[in-house]
Amino acid sequence: MMTKVEKQNKIIFYIKGYSTQFFPKQNLEKKINALRKILSKKDLDVAEYRVDYYNKLSEKQKVTHSGTRIKDLKHPKTPKSYYFDTYEYARYFDDNLLID
């Protein structure tokens, strides 16, 4: 049975996206530890399996785009929904890391 995917209201999506830039970034380790406290062992195992599945890098990857750093995402010229999707997760990493 397929579940229906509902589109998010664009105005709300952009408000949420812009608001992430104005609030201090939360500590990712604290968020992970909080989840570990409330999730069951089974749920944690499933989450770890999925993370491992989607992150199958066996060696370091070279970033091909020269000079774009995570901190550069804070001031996009023309933000699109892809920008907000990327920034939602990239903001937890060091601002000086390169992004491709």
C-alpha positions in Angstrom: 0.0 0.0 0.0 1.4 3.4 -1.0 1.2 6.3 1.4 0.1 9.6 0.0 2.8 12.3 0.0 1.5 15.7 0.8 3.2 18.8 -0.5 4.3 21.2 2.2 3.1 24.8 2.0 5.8 26.8 0.2 5.5 29.8 2.5 5.9 27.7 5.6 8.8 25.8 4.0 10.7 29.1 3.3 9.9 30.6 6.7 11.3 27.4 8.4 14.3 27.5 6.0 15.2 31.1 6.7 14.6 30.8 10.4 17.4 28.1 10.7 19.9 30.8 9.9 18.9 33.0 12.8 18.9 30.5 15.5 22.2 29.1 17.0 23.0 25.7 15.7 22.3 22.9 18.1 24.9 20.4 19.2 24.4 17.4 17.0 25.9 15.0 19.5 23.4 16.2 22.2 20.5 15.5 19.7 21.8 12.1 18.9 22.3 11.2 22.6 18.8 12.4 23.4 17.4 10.1 20.7 19.4 7.2 22.1 17.7 7.7 25.4 14.1 7.6 24.0 14.4 5.1 21.2 14.3 1.3 21.7 17.2 -0.9 20.8 15.3 -2.1 17.8 14.6 1.4 16.5 18.3 2.4 17.0 19.4 -0.7 15.1 17.1 0.1 12.2 18.3 3.7 12.1 22.0 2.6 12.2 21.3 0.1 9.4 19.7 2.8 7.2 22.5 5.3 7.9 25.1 2.7 7.0 23.2 1.7 3.9 23.0 5.3 2.6 26.6 6.2 3.5 28.6 3.5 1.7 31.9 5.4 1.3 34.9 3.1 1.4 37.5 5.8 0.8 37.8 9.6 1.1 36.1 11.5 -1.7 37.6 14.5 -3.4 35.3 17.6 -3.4 35.2 18.8 -7.0 33.7 22.2 -6.5 36.5 24.6 -5.6 36.1 27.0 -2.7 32.5 26.5 -1.5 32.3 26.0 2.2 29.4 25.3 4.5 29.5 28.8 5.8 28.9 30.1 2.2 25.5 28.4 2.4 24.4 31.1 4.9 24.2 33.8 2.2 22.7 32.3 -0.9 22.2 34.5 -4.0 18.9 32.8 -4.9 17.8 30.3 -2.3 15.8 27.4 -3.6 14.2 24.5 -1.9 17.4 22.4 -2.6 19.4 25.0 -0.7 17.2 24.7 2.4 17.3 20.9 2.2 21.1 21.0 2.1 21.5 23.6 4.8 19.2 21.7 7.2 21.9 19.0 7.6 25.1 20.8 6.6 24.6 23.4 9.4 25.7 20.8 12.0 29.1 20.5 10.5 32.2 22.7 10.8 31.5 25.9 8.8 34.9 25.7 7.1 34.4 22.3 5.5 34.1 22.2 1.7 30.8 21.1 0.3 30.1 19.6 -3.1 
